[in-house]
């Protein structure tokens, strides 16, 4: 076995040109080979992703949601969506909101 510091003559280091002409495995491998790899890992891509925000809440609000168990952030998101569907949209001018 060659020393880790000694390059392998059968597997040279890739150049920028090598990377430029490289193709993804899904584009060139037969379906049978791709099937052997199984499902892709991770969560499926969503059409509409969520936005990460930093939000400061009262401790009792967070404690109440967390006390209900796992999924508290999803429940909080659902409650906020319900609240905005019942109220005037924030994009309207302030005068329209008071009416």
Residue frames as qw, qx, qy, qz and C-alpha x, y, z in Angstrom:
[[0.000, 0.890, 0.456, 0.000, 0.00, 0.00, 0.00],
 [0.418, 0.521, -0.051, 0.743, 1.47, 3.39, -0.96],
 [0.287, -0.275, -0.440, 0.805, 2.33, 5.94, 1.68],
 [0.101, 0.820, 0.539, -0.165, -0.47, 8.50, 2.22],
 [0.093, -0.804, 0.134, 0.573, 1.96, 11.29, 1.35],
 [0.210, -0.226, 0.736, 0.603, 2.94, 9.62, -1.92],
 [0.588, 0.335, -0.052, -0.734, 0.44, 10.23, -4.76],
 [0.724, 0.139, 0.675, -0.031, -1.18, 7.19, -6.31],
 [0.071, -0.312, 0.595, 0.738, 0.06, 6.95, -9.94],
 [0.036, 0.327, 0.884, 0.333, -3.20, 5.24, -10.99],
 [0.126, -0.815, -0.565, -0.009, -5.36, 7.96, -9.49],
 [0.382, 0.183, -0.050, 0.905, -3.92, 11.38, -10.21],
 [0.010, -0.505, -0.441, 0.742, -5.19, 14.56, -8.60],
 [0.342, 0.720, 0.577, 0.180, -8.04, 16.23, -10.51],
 [0.253, -0.023, 0.118, 0.960, -7.43, 19.50, -12.33],
 [0.318, 0.413, 0.241, -0.818, -9.93, 22.33, -12.93],
 [0.431, 0.266, -0.583, -0.636, -10.43, 20.93, -16.44],
 [0.227, -0.089, -0.970, 0.021, -11.31, 17.51, -14.98],
 [0.101, 0.402, 0.664, -0.622, -13.91, 19.06, -12.69],
 [0.325, 0.394, -0.122, -0.851, -15.31, 21.16, -15.55],
 [0.498, 0.178, -0.666, -0.525, -16.01, 18.14, -17.74],
 [0.015, 0.035, 0.949, -0.312, -17.22, 15.88, -14.91],
 [0.510, -0.285, -0.436, -0.684, -20.86, 14.75, -14.94],
 [0.549, -0.301, 0.501, -0.598, -23.14, 13.78, -12.08],
 [0.173, -0.086, 0.981, 0.001, -23.68, 10.08, -11.50],
 [0.476, 0.467, 0.621, -0.412, -27.46, 10.41, -11.99],
 [0.454, 0.710, -0.157, -0.515, -26.79, 11.78, -15.48],
 [0.385, 0.562, -0.691, -0.242, -24.54, 8.94, -16.68],
 [0.175, -0.194, 0.947, -0.189, -25.09, 5.78, -14.62],
 [0.385, -0.209, -0.782, -0.443, -27.63, 3.11, -15.64],
 [0.596, -0.476, -0.048, -0.645, -30.88, 2.94, -13.66],
 [0.899, -0.215, -0.379, 0.040, -29.91, -0.43, -12.17],
 [0.556, 0.134, -0.409, 0.711, -26.73, 1.03, -10.68],
 [0.160, -0.404, 0.143, -0.889, -28.58, 4.05, -9.31],
 [0.764, -0.399, -0.267, -0.431, -31.23, 1.77, -7.78],
 [0.789, -0.080, -0.498, 0.350, -28.50, -0.04, -5.84],
 [0.217, 0.271, -0.355, 0.868, -27.72, 3.20, -4.01],
 [0.187, -0.550, -0.755, 0.304, -31.23, 3.37, -2.54],
 [0.014, -0.917, -0.380, -0.120, -33.16, 6.48, -1.62],
 [0.307, 0.575, -0.223, 0.725, -31.43, 9.83, -1.33],
 [0.444, -0.344, -0.618, 0.551, -30.73, 10.78, 2.25],
 [0.044, -0.119, -0.200, 0.972, -32.33, 13.63, 4.09],
 [0.331, 0.560, 0.552, -0.521, -35.65, 15.35, 3.94],
 [0.456, 0.516, 0.571, 0.446, -37.32, 15.85, 0.54],
 [0.154, -0.016, 0.069, 0.985, -37.05, 19.35, -0.89],
 [0.168, 0.659, 0.629, -0.378, -40.14, 21.47, -0.31],
 [0.331, 0.672, 0.410, 0.521, -41.69, 23.79, -2.89],
 [0.118, -0.842, 0.039, -0.525, -41.89, 26.53, -0.29],
 [0.618, -0.029, -0.580, 0.530, -39.26, 26.47, 2.42],
 [0.409, -0.846, -0.327, 0.102, -39.60, 28.15, 5.77],
 [0.264, 0.764, -0.219, 0.546, -37.69, 31.27, 6.79],
 [0.651, -0.272, -0.491, 0.511, -35.37, 31.11, 9.78],
 [0.093, -0.797, -0.009, -0.597, -35.97, 34.01, 12.17],
 [0.358, -0.043, -0.658, 0.661, -34.79, 34.99, 15.61],
 [0.397, -0.607, -0.346, -0.595, -37.80, 35.78, 17.74],
 [0.092, 0.144, -0.689, 0.704, -37.98, 36.83, 21.38],
 [0.556, -0.458, -0.527, -0.451, -41.00, 35.45, 23.22],
 [0.498, -0.582, 0.357, -0.535, -42.18, 35.54, 26.81],
 [0.015, 0.311, -0.939, 0.146, -40.89, 32.52, 28.75],
 [0.519, 0.148, 0.687, -0.487, -44.40, 31.38, 29.68],
 [0.703, 0.509, -0.118, -0.483, -45.41, 31.29, 25.99],
 [0.437, 0.487, -0.752, -0.081, -42.49, 29.04, 25.08],
 [0.180, -0.181, 0.889, -0.379, -42.98, 26.89, 28.19],
 [0.671, 0.253, 0.392, -0.576, -46.65, 26.38, 27.32],
 [0.726, 0.508, -0.327, -0.327, -45.88, 25.19, 23.78],
 [0.286, 0.454, -0.836, 0.117, -42.99, 22.99, 24.92],
 [0.417, -0.131, 0.740, -0.511, -45.13, 21.44, 27.66],
 [0.807, 0.303, 0.106, -0.495, -47.46, 20.07, 24.98],
 [0.845, -0.080, 0.496, 0.183, -44.61, 17.88, 23.74],
 [0.422, -0.155, 0.568, 0.690, -42.63, 17.43, 20.52],
 [0.229, 0.528, 0.625, 0.527, -43.69, 19.49, 17.54],
 [0.149, -0.744, -0.396, 0.518, -44.16, 22.67, 19.54],
 [0.110, -0.405, 0.298, 0.857, -42.59, 24.85, 16.83],
 [0.031, -0.224, -0.791, -0.569, -44.90, 23.38, 14.20],
 [0.156, -0.685, -0.704, 0.110, -47.92, 24.02, 16.45],
 [0.168, -0.648, -0.128, 0.732, -46.77, 27.58, 17.09],
 [0.062, -0.144, 0.550, 0.820, -46.42, 28.14, 13.34],
 [0.098, -0.445, -0.825, -0.335, -49.93, 26.75, 12.76],
 [0.184, -0.731, -0.532, 0.386, -51.37, 29.01, 15.48],
 [0.137, -0.509, 0.137, 0.838, -49.67, 32.06, 13.96],
 [0.006, 0.092, 0.717, 0.691, -51.03, 31.15, 10.51],
 [0.134, -0.627, -0.767, -0.038, -54.55, 30.88, 11.98],
 [0.197, -0.690, -0.291, 0.633, -54.14, 34.27, 13.65],
 [0.061, -0.345, 0.345, 0.871, -53.13, 36.03, 10.44],
 [0.043, -0.287, -0.811, -0.507, -55.94, 34.39, 8.47],
 [0.180, -0.711, -0.666, 0.139, -58.46, 35.84, 10.97],
 [0.193, -0.747, -0.114, 0.626, -56.94, 39.33, 10.96],
 [0.450, 0.881, -0.027, -0.145, -56.21, 42.02, 8.38],
 [0.860, 0.241, -0.003, 0.451, -53.12, 41.33, 6.31],
 [0.477, -0.645, -0.012, 0.597, -50.07, 43.33, 7.52],
 [0.425, 0.114, 0.418, 0.795, -49.38, 44.62, 4.00],
 [0.006, 0.805, 0.492, 0.332, -52.44, 46.91, 4.18],
 [0.133, 0.519, -0.205, 0.819, -51.94, 50.54, 5.25],
 [0.130, -0.104, -0.729, 0.664, -52.45, 51.32, 8.95],
 [0.402, 0.075, 0.083, -0.909, -55.60, 53.35, 8.24],
 [0.678, 0.016, -0.551, -0.486, -57.24, 50.29, 6.64],
 [0.443, -0.018, -0.849, 0.286, -56.35, 48.12, 9.63],
 [0.096, 0.056, 0.533, -0.839, -58.21, 50.35, 12.09],
 [0.514, -0.009, -0.244, -0.822, -61.48, 50.15, 10.17]]
